[in-house]
């Protein structure tokens, strides 16, 4: 049974940092491309960053230079380091795995406000 469990969200002031984690189980993590998405109520879920099984990364233009996606295959975990956060980054952040079909985590709330 595939499970994706996110953690690390919270409240932070503009300019602050957070690190999100997504721990996976139920599949061969090291072979799976992983992604982070985010969603604001009333808007579509948008791609934030992806990392391939080989470690190649891609980012949405809005987060380039501020966010870093990484993975630790020994821990079955993908991370999203978020720096220099601004209020526009406020959203629910979701972890996604693509392994023949798509799986989502339950999401973790990130709120950036002064």
C-alpha angles and dihedrals in degrees: 000000000000116000131178117188120189126199140163102070123133147119120313137166121245110282092028131119139234134179118214122201131198118192116198134202139170099051142055098279098188091062096049129092109229132202143186120219132177135205135196117201110270094018135090121264109262133204115250104174143340135203125195126220087260094051101258112147139205131186140196110253090242093064103033111128092016106059129052125194119202139161138215108202091188089062097035087234136133121198137202114201108198119194133176091021120195133192090263088067091065107120146105108281119214132194117220133196124193111204106148088307130031124262127190134198123229094259135241125235120238117189122185114189142134 
